[in-house]
């Protein structure tokens, strides 16, 4: 997730960033207080689903040497707490269905009620996996109809960690119109289709955080052999050695080290800014003498508000900012973002504004010439609860906090959400292992798209890492291929980040055992990375599961390139998964491009001939290569007879746009 444009999307982005930051605001040098660990891990709780057909591992903590007894119906198991206080038992589940009660007895007794036995699926990724049902197409109707008490979900609380974490936050909830609004939409549609087909309880464990790359969900042991992450892993080790706060990103540590304004509480309402320069916003950096160089500056403005304040939620709008802002009102942080393309729109919680004098303070890190506030003056304003508009452009006070021109060091990365390698593996994944499960579904790749070629080795490494962690063999792992995004190119493109990421996702699905890819290029929104089209995504993942895990006779894939015939003046493409015949949506095939020895791509004429597609172009007499749907937002026109879209492909192995890109 890299761009946020629409209001609903801004709410999600802001909540993700601020929610995670709030878990990691321990001050430097402040020791974390030890927390008493519970008798049984919080991943086990009322309304949960146990995995059928295999031993379920349960665990918790007690005093070393304590004997722990676990009872489920007539089935029991016993374990002993080790020197690390952790106990663990493996217990066979009772028959499918329920409800059952789990009774755990040690120095105390804990009972877990309304437990069902069925299939448990891990739902991983970034914001498009976590996006709630509230934001999908026809959301009101979907929520109203979401009455599936045998579908249960547990949303893992966001928590980056630099070391192993024992617990996670969250609770198991049955799907109902009262609970479904804020559950993972992809997870819901996936589970609903499975439940309707196999008629067993379905449990979903949602482990997703917006804007996060795959390496954040992968262990150091799995990343080190790749050598692409040596620099951030070394920096992470340095921070761990210093006992630094567990922000999960690099920029917050950089501020701790270099930002004079943060150390001096320049955001405080009573801070004396009388010696600061008068500056004009938008702008400001030129008034401070750092127009063309990287810098951090703080800007403050006083405004007077009426008494009484109008009721309702107020909003602070700051437009687009390059590269990152952290915004305060009356000393309280109200928002912060490093998505450059994201127009800032921050909700102000009740009690932040007050009648009379109010102080707005904004810290801005810019990295490019003429960076900083990038929008028109009218896009900077405060809107009160009664829709009163208060312009904010014009005169402010400003001060330079960090002159970051070389040789001053810059942060490794600028994102202010968890992007460090390993931090979500340690904080959100490892604490729930080895929970018994059927498999995993994965919707991620947006954050890795600028390194789309690298993803073909990173994703398989992550999958192997997860399978090793949960120690249940090569469990199913089903991948969402990225949907359409950004505006469509009128001409064939040679290199494209999203197309190359989709190719890596398909390669991973084809080469990693027990994997599958759900194609979604016929869904999406060019202006909103959080598409409303989550139902086809979830249901296509379910088709993978029904065919590959449950052995149902369903078609789970659209047409997939199988072989290529290079003829004298045309290229014939053969496809597998052409169930029901190949179909050109709209009556005509589009989005095929062709190239000759000069490697110049032109749009091609394509026609269906049986289970093949014949591709030609009048300007290419001797074609050698073909591509289909090779851009971020392609026209999806090739389908099979059951309505599933063809996977994007290319027949060439020419160098790609992202092939040489490395993260650091």
C-alpha positions in Angstrom: 0.0 0.0 0.0 1.7 3.2 -1.1 -1.1 5.6 -2.1 -4.2 6.8 -0.3 -6.6 9.0 -2.2 -10.2 8.7 -1.2 -11.7 9.7 2.2 -12.6 6.2 3.3 -9.1 5.1 2.3 -7.6 7.9 4.3 -9.4 6.8 7.4 -8.0 3.3 7.0 -4.4 4.5 6.3 -4.4 7.0 9.2 -5.8 4.4 11.6 -3.2 1.8 10.5 -0.3 4.2 11.0 -1.4 5.8 14.2 -2.6 2.5 15.7 0.7 0.9 15.2 2.7 3.9 16.4 0.8 4.0 19.6 2.0 0.5 20.5 5.6 1.6 20.1 6.0 4.9 21.9 8.2 3.8 24.7 10.7 6.6 25.2 14.4 5.9 24.7 16.0 4.4 27.8 12.6 3.6 29.3 12.5 0.0 30.3 9.4 -2.0 29.4 7.6 -3.3 32.4 7.4 -7.1 32.5 3.9 -8.5 32.0 2.5 -11.5 33.8 1.8 -14.2 31.1 -1.6 -16.0 31.2 -2.2 -19.6 31.8 -3.2 -20.1 28.2 -2.2 -18.1 25.2 -4.8 -15.4 24.1 -5.0 -17.1 20.6 -7.2 -19.6 22.4 -10.5 -18.1 23.6 -14.3 -18.3 23.7 -15.9 -18.8 20.2 -12.7 -20.1 18.7 -12.3 -22.8 16.0 -10.0 -25.8 16.5 -8.5 -27.5 13.5 -10.1 -30.8 12.6 -8.2 -33.9 11.6 -4.8 -33.3 13.2 -3.4 -32.8 16.7 -3.9 -29.2 18.0 -1.1 -27.7 20.0 -2.2 -25.6 22.9 0.2 -23.6 25.1 0.5 -21.1 27.8 2.6 -20.2 30.9 2.9 -21.2 34.5 5.7 -21.7 37.1 8.5 -24.0 36.0 7.7 -27.6 36.8 3.9 -27.0 37.1 1.7 -29.8 35.5 -1.0 -28.5 33.2 -4.0 -30.6 32.4 -6.1 -29.9 29.2 -9.6 -31.5 28.7 -11.8 -31.2 25.7 -14.9 -33.4 26.1 -13.6 -36.9 26.7 -10.1 -36.1 25.4 -7.3 -35.0 27.7 -3.6 -34.2 27.6 -1.0 -33.2 30.1 2.1 -30.9 29.9 4.7 -29.5 32.2 5.9 -25.9 32.3 9.6 -25.6 31.4 12.3 -23.4 32.8 11.0 -20.6 30.5 7.6 -21.0 32.1 6.0 -22.2 28.9 3.9 -25.4 28.7 2.7 -27.0 25.6 0.5 -30.0 24.8 -0.7 -31.7 21.6 -4.3 -32.9 21.8 -6.6 -34.6 19.3 -9.7 -32.6 18.6 -13.2 -34.0 19.1 -15.5 -34.6 16.1 -16.3 -31.7 13.7 -18.9 -29.3 15.0 -19.6 -28.5 18.6 -19.9 -26.5 20.7 -17.2 -27.8 23.1 -15.6 -26.5 26.3 -11.8 -26.5 26.8 -10.8 -26.8 30.4 -7.2 -25.9 31.3 -6.2 -26.7 34.9 -2.9 -25.8 36.7 -2.5 -23.4 39.6 -5.8 -22.0 38.4 -8.5 -23.2 36.1 -9.5 -21.6 32.8 -12.5 -22.6 30.7 -12.9 -21.7 27.0 -16.5 -21.9 25.9 -18.4 -22.3 22.6 -15.5 -23.9 20.8 -16.1 -25.4 17.4 -14.1 -27.9 15.4 -13.6 -27.2 11.7 -10.9 -25.7 9.5 -8.6 -22.8 10.4 -7.1 -20.5 7.8 -4.4 -17.9 8.3 -5.1 -14.6 6.4 -1.9 -12.7 5.9 -0.8 -9.6 4.1 -1.2 -5.8 4.1 -4.2 -3.5 4.0 -6.2 -5.1 1.2 -6.3 -8.3 3.3 -7.3 -6.4 6.4 -9.7 -4.0 4.7 -13.1 -4.4 6.5 -16.3 -5.5 5.0 -17.5 -1.9 5.8 -15.6 -0.6 2.7 -16.6 -3.1 0.0 -19.2 -2.8 -2.7 -22.7 -3.1 -1.5 -21.4 -3.1 2.1 -24.6 -2.4 3.8 -26.3 -5.4 2.2 -23.3 -7.6 2.8 -23.1 -6.8 6.5 -26.8 -7.2 6.9 -26.7 -10.7 5.4 -23.5 -11.8 7.3 -25.2 -14.3 9.6 -22.8 -17.2 9.8 -22.4 -18.2 13.5 -20.1 -21.1 12.5 -17.6 -18.8 10.8 -15.4 -17.3 13.5 -12.5 -14.8 13.2 -9.6 -13.5 15.3 -7.9 -10.3 14.2 -4.3 -10.1 15.5 -3.6 -6.7 17.0 -0.9 -4.8 15.2 2.4 -5.0 17.0 5.9 -4.7 15.6 8.6 -6.3 17.7 12.4 -6.6 17.5 12.5 -9.7 19.6 10.3 -12.7 20.2 6.9 -11.8 21.6 4.8 -14.3 23.6 1.3 -12.8 23.3 -1.0 -11.2 20.8 -4.0 -9.1 21.3 -7.4 -10.1 19.9 -10.5 -12.2 20.5 -12.5 -14.8 18.6 -15.8 -13.5 17.3 -18.7 -15.3 15.5 -19.8 -13.7 12.2 -23.0 -11.8 12.6 -24.5 -8.5 11.2 -23.2 -6.9 14.4 -19.6 -8.1 14.1 -19.0 -8.5 10.4 -18.7 -4.8 9.5 -15.0 -4.6 10.7 -13.8 -8.1 9.8 -11.5 -8.8 6.8 -13.7 -8.6 3.7 -11.4 -11.0 1.7 -11.4 -13.4 4.6 -15.2 -13.2 4.9 -15.9 -13.9 1.3 -13.3 -16.7 1.3 -14.8 -18.3 4.4 -18.4 -17.9 3.2 -17.9 -19.7 0.0 -16.0 -22.5 1.7 -18.7 -22.9 4.4 -21.5 -23.0 1.8 -19.6 -25.8 0.0 -18.1 -28.0 2.7 -20.4 -27.2 5.6 -17.9 -27.3 8.4 -17.0 -24.4 10.8 -14.4 -22.1 9.5 -11.9 -20.1 11.6 -10.0 -17.2 10.3 -6.9 -15.7 11.9 -6.3 -12.3 10.3 -2.6 -11.3 10.4 -2.4 -8.1 8.3 -1.0 -4.6 8.6 -1.3 -1.9 6.0 1.7 -0.8 3.9 3.9 -3.7 5.1 6.4 -5.5 2.8 6.8 -9.3 2.8 10.2 -9.1 4.5 8.5 -7.7 7.6 6.6 -11.0 7.9 9.8 -13.1 7.4 12.4 -14.3 10.0 16.0 -13.1 9.9 17.1 -16.8 9.4 15.1 -16.9 6.1 16.2 -13.4 4.9 19.9 -13.7 5.5 20.6 -16.2 2.7 19.0 -13.8 0.2 21.6 -11.0 1.1 19.1 -8.3 -0.1 18.4 -7.3 3.5 21.9 -7.3 5.1 21.8 -3.5 5.6 18.5 -3.2 7.5 19.1 -6.4 9.4 22.4 -5.0 10.7 20.7 -1.7 11.6 18.0 -3.7 13.4 20.7 -5.6 15.4 22.3 -2.2 16.4 18.9 -0.9 17.6 18.2 -4.0 19.6 21.6 -3.8 21.2 20.8 -0.2 22.3 17.4 -1.2 23.7 15.7 1.2 21.3 11.9 1.6 21.2 10.3 -1.0 18.9 8.8 1.4 16.3 9.1 -1.1 13.5 10.4 1.6 11.1 13.6 3.5 10.6 12.4 7.1 10.4 11.3 7.2 14.1 14.7 6.2 15.3 16.3 8.8 13.0 14.1 11.5 14.6 15.0 10.3 18.0 18.7 10.8 17.1 18.7 14.0 15.1 15.4 16.0 15.5 16.1 18.9 17.7 12.5 19.9 17.6 11.3 16.6 19.0 13.8 16.8 21.8 12.7 20.4 22.5 9.0 19.7 22.5 8.4 22.2 19.7 4.8 20.8 19.4 3.9 21.9 22.9 1.1 24.5 23.2 3.2 26.6 25.6 6.4 26.5 23.6 7.9 29.9 23.0 8.3 30.4 19.2 8.8 34.2 19.3 12.3 33.8 17.9 11.2 31.7 14.9 11.0 33.1 11.4 7.8 34.2 9.7 7.2 31.9 6.8 4.6 31.4 4.1 2.8 28.0 3.8 2.6 26.4 1.3 6.4 26.8 1.1 8.3 27.6 4.2 11.5 25.8 3.4 12.7 28.6 1.1 12.2 31.1 3.9 14.4 28.9 6.1 17.2 28.7 3.4 16.8 25.0 2.5 14.9 25.1 -0.7 16.9 22.5 -2.6 18.3 20.3 0.1 16.9 17.6 2.5 15.8 19.1 5.8 13.4 18.8 8.7 11.5 21.9 9.7 8.8 22.6 12.2 5.9 25.0 11.5 3.5 26.5 14.0 0.3 28.5 13.7 -2.1 29.9 16.2 -5.9 30.1 15.4 -8.8 31.3 17.4 -12.0 29.2 17.6 -15.5 30.1 18.7 -16.9 29.4 22.1 -18.7 27.1 22.2 -17.2 24.9 19.6 -19.7 23.5 17.1 -20.5 19.9 17.8 -19.3 17.2 15.4 -16.0 15.7 14.2 -13.4 18.2 13.0 -10.9 17.5 10.2 -7.5 18.8 9.5 -6.6 18.9 5.7 -3.0 19.6 4.7 -2.8 18.5 1.1 0.0 16.4 -0.3 3.3 16.7 1.5 6.8 15.5 0.4 8.1 13.5 2.2 6.6 13.0 5.6 4.6 15.0 8.1 3.8 14.6 11.8 1.0 16.8 12.8 -0.1 18.1 16.2 -3.0 20.2 17.5 -2.6 21.6 21.0 0.4 19.4 21.7 -1.5 16.1 20.7 -0.4 14.1 17.7 -3.3 13.9 15.3 -1.8 12.2 12.3 1.3 11.5 10.3 2.1 10.0 6.9 5.0 9.2 4.6 2.7 8.4 1.6 3.8 11.3 -0.6 0.8 11.0 -2.9 -1.7 10.9 0.0 -3.5 14.2 0.6 -3.4 14.5 4.4 -6.8 14.3 6.1 -6.8 13.8 9.8 -9.7 13.3 12.2 -9.5 15.4 15.3 -10.6 13.4 18.4 -13.0 15.0 20.8 -11.2 17.2 23.2 -8.3 18.1 20.9 -9.7 21.5 19.9 -10.8 24.0 22.4 -12.5 27.4 22.4 -10.2 30.4 21.9 -6.4 29.9 21.2 -5.3 26.7 19.5 -1.9 25.8 18.2 -1.2 23.7 15.1 2.4 22.3 14.8 3.6 20.3 11.9 7.0 18.6 11.5 7.9 18.1 7.8 10.8 16.1 6.5 11.5 16.9 2.8 13.9 15.1 0.6 13.5 16.7 -2.8 14.1 20.2 -4.1 10.9 22.3 -3.6 9.5 19.4 -1.4 7.3 19.9 1.6 3.8 21.3 1.1 2.9 20.4 -2.5 -0.8 21.4 -2.8 -2.6 24.6 -3.6 -3.2 27.0 -0.7 -7.0 26.3 -0.6 -6.3 22.6 0.1 -4.9 23.5 3.6 -7.7 24.1 5.9 -9.5 23.1 9.1 -13.1 22.0 9.0 -15.1 22.2 12.2 -18.0 20.0 13.1 -20.6 22.3 11.6 -18.6 22.4 8.3 -17.1 25.9 9.0 -14.0 26.2 6.9 -10.9 27.8 8.4 -8.1 28.5 5.9 -4.6 27.6 7.1 -2.5 28.8 4.2 -0.5 32.0 4.6 1.6 33.2 7.6 3.2 30.6 10.0 6.2 30.5 12.2 9.0 28.1 11.1 12.3 26.8 12.4 14.9 24.4 10.9 15.4 21.3 13.1 17.7 19.1 10.9 19.9 20.4 8.0 20.2 17.0 6.4 22.3 17.9 3.4 25.3 15.5 2.8 27.3 14.4 4.7 24.5 14.3 7.2 23.0 10.8 7.3 19.5 10.1 6.1 17.3 7.3 7.3 17.4 3.9 5.6 13.7 4.3 4.7 11.1 7.0 5.3 7.9 5.0 6.0 6.5 5.5 9.4 4.7 2.2 9.6 6.3 -1.3 10.1 8.6 -1.9 7.2 11.6 -3.3 9.0 12.5 -6.9 8.2 11.3 -9.4 10.7 9.3 -7.1 13.0 5.8 -8.4 12.2 7.1 -12.0 12.1 8.3 -11.5 15.6 5.4 -9.4 16.9 2.4 -10.9 15.1 3.2 -14.3 13.5 5.6 -16.2 15.7 3.4 -15.7 18.8 0.5 -17.6 17.2 2.6 -20.6 16.1 2.3 -23.6 16.1 -1.5 -23.0 16.0 -3.1 -25.9 14.1 -4.4 -24.8 10.7 -5.5 -25.9 7.3 -3.5 -23.3 5.3 -3.0 -19.7 4.5 -4.2 -17.1 2.1 -2.0 -14.1 1.3 -2.9 -10.7 -0.2 0.2 -8.6 -0.4 2.7 -7.3 -2.9 1.8 -3.6 -3.3 4.6 -2.5 -0.9 7.1 -4.8 -2.7 6.0 -3.8 -6.2 9.0 -1.4 -6.8 11.1 -4.6 -6.4 8.7 -6.8 -8.3 11.4 -9.0 -9.8 13.0 -9.7 -6.4 9.6 -10.8 -5.1 9.9 -14.1 -7.0 12.6 -15.2 -4.5 11.4 -13.3 -1.4 7.8 -14.8 -1.5 8.9 -18.4 -1.8 11.4 -17.8 1.1 8.6 -16.4 3.2 6.3 -19.3 2.5 8.9 -21.8 3.4 9.6 -19.8 6.6 5.9 -19.9 7.6 5.7 -23.6 6.9 8.8 -24.2 9.0 7.4 -22.0 11.9 4.0 -23.8 12.1 5.6 -27.3 11.6 2.6 -28.8 9.8 4.2 -29.7 6.5 3.6 -27.9 3.2 0.2 -26.6 4.1 -1.8 -24.8 1.4 -0.7 -21.3 0.6 -2.9 -19.3 -1.8 -1.8 -16.0 -3.3 -3.8 -13.0 -4.6 -2.4 -11.6 -7.8 -2.5 -7.8 -7.7 -5.6 -6.2 -9.1 -5.8 -3.3 -11.6 -4.4 0.0 -10.3 -3.3 3.3 -11.7 -4.4 4.7 -15.0 -4.2 2.6 -18.1 -1.5 3.3 -20.6 -2.7 3.9 -24.2 0.5 2.4 -25.5 2.3 -0.9 -24.7 4.7 -0.5 -21.8 8.1 -2.2 -21.6 8.5 -2.2 -17.8 5.9 -2.0 -15.1 6.2 -2.6 -11.4 2.8 -4.2 -10.9 3.0 -6.4 -13.9 6.4 -7.7 -12.8 5.1 -8.3 -9.3 2.1 -10.3 -10.7 4.6 -12.4 -12.7 6.6 -13.1 -9.6 3.4 -14.1 -7.8 2.5 -16.5 -10.6 6.0 -18.0 -10.6 5.8 -18.5 -6.8 2.4 -20.3 -7.2 3.7 -22.5 -10.0 7.0 -23.5 -8.3 6.1 -23.7 -4.6 4.4 -26.9 -3.7 0.7 -26.8 -2.7 0.3 -23.2 -3.8 -2.2 -21.5 -6.1 -2.8 -18.0 -7.4 -6.1 -16.1 -7.7 -6.0 -13.7 -10.6 -7.8 -10.4 -10.0 -6.8 -8.0 -12.9 -10.5 -7.7 -13.8 -11.1 -6.0 -10.4 -9.6 -2.8 -8.9 -9.8 0.9 -9.2 -7.3 3.1 -11.0 -7.5 5.8 -8.3 -7.9 3.8 -5.1 -5.5 1.0 -4.1 -8.2 -0.3 -1.8 -10.6 -1.6 -4.3 -14.2 -2.3 -3.3 -14.1 -5.6 -5.4 -13.2 -8.0 -2.6 -15.9 -10.6 -3.2 -14.4 -12.1 -6.4 -10.9 -12.1 -4.7 -12.1 -14.0 -1.7 -14.2 -16.4 -3.8 -11.4 -17.2 -6.2 -9.1 -18.0 -3.3 -11.9 -20.3 -2.1 -11.9 -22.0 -5.6 -8.2 -22.7 -5.1 -9.0 -24.3 -1.7 -12.1 -26.3 -3.0 -10.1 -27.8 -5.9 -6.7 -28.3 -4.3 -7.4 -28.9 -0.6 -10.9 -30.3 -0.6 -10.9 -32.2 -3.9 -14.1 -30.6 -5.3 -14.6 -30.7 -9.1 -14.5 -27.0 -9.6 -12.6 -24.8 -12.0 -10.2 -22.7 -10.0 -8.1 -21.0 -12.6 -8.5 -18.9 -15.7 -6.6 -19.5 -19.0 -2.9 -19.9 -18.3 -0.2 -19.8 -21.0 1.1 -23.4 -21.6 3.2 -23.2 -24.7 4.1 -20.9 -27.6 4.4 -21.6 -31.4 6.4 -19.0 -33.3 5.2 -19.0 -36.9 6.4 -17.1 -39.8 4.2 -14.0 -39.4 2.3 -14.8 -36.2 2.5 -16.4 -32.8 0.1 -19.0 -31.6 -0.4 -19.3 -27.8 -1.7 -22.5 -26.2 -3.5 -22.4 -22.9 -4.3 -24.7 -20.1 -7.4 -24.1 -17.9 -9.5 -23.1 -20.9 -12.5 -24.8 -19.3 -15.7 -24.0 -21.3 -13.5 -22.6 -24.1 -11.6 -19.3 -24.5 -13.8 -16.2 -24.4 -13.0 -12.6 -25.5 -14.8 -10.3 -23.0 -16.7 -7.7 -25.0 -16.3 -9.7 -28.2 -12.8 -8.6 -28.9 -9.4 -9.5 -27.5 -7.3 -6.5 -26.4 -4.2 -5.9 -24.4 -2.0 -8.2 -26.5 1.3 -6.7 -27.6 3.9 -8.1 -29.9 7.5 -7.4 -30.7 10.1 -8.4 -33.3 13.9 -8.5 -33.1 14.0 -4.7 -32.4 12.2 -5.4 -29.1 9.7 -2.6 -29.8 6.2 -3.4 -28.5 3.1 -2.6 -30.5 -0.5 -3.5 -30.0 -1.4 -6.7 -31.7 -4.4 -8.2 -33.3 -5.5 -11.3 -31.4 -8.1 -13.9 -32.3 -9.3 -17.1 -30.6 -8.8 -20.3 -32.5 -10.0 -23.2 -30.4 -8.0 -23.4 -27.2 -5.3 -21.1 -28.7 -4.9 -17.4 -29.4 -3.2 -16.3 -32.7 -1.4 -13.0 -32.4 -0.3 -10.8 -35.3 0.5 -7.2 -36.1 0.7 -5.7 -39.6 3.8 -3.6 -38.6 5.8 -6.6 -37.3 6.5 -9.0 -40.1 8.5 -11.5 -38.1 7.2 -11.4 -34.5 9.2 -13.2 -31.8 7.5 -12.3 -28.5 4.1 -11.6 -27.0 2.8 -10.1 -23.8 -0.7 -10.0 -22.4 -2.1 -7.6 -19.8 1.4 -6.2 -19.1 0.7 -3.0 -17.3 -0.6 -1.9 -13.9 -4.2 -1.5 -15.1 -4.7 -3.7 -18.1 -7.9 -4.3 -20.0 -8.8 -7.9 -18.9 -10.4 -9.4 -22.0 -9.3 -13.1 -22.1 -11.4 -15.4 -20.0 -12.5 -19.0 -19.9 -16.0 -20.2 -20.3 -16.7 -20.2 -16.5 -15.8 -16.5 -16.2 -12.3 -16.6 -14.8 -9.7 -14.2 -16.2 -6.5 -15.2 -17.9 -3.3 -14.7 -15.9 -1.1 -11.9 -17.3 2.0 -13.3 -19.1 5.0 -12.6 -21.3 6.8 -15.0 -23.6 10.1 -13.1 -23.5 12.8 -13.1 -20.8 14.2 -9.7 -21.6 15.4 -7.5 -18.7 12.6 -5.9 -16.7 12.2 -2.5 -15.0 12.6 -3.9 -11.5 15.1 -6.6 -12.1 18.0 -4.5 -10.8 16.1 -2.9 -8.0 17.2 -3.7 -4.5 15.6 -2.4 -1.2 18.8 -0.9 0.2 
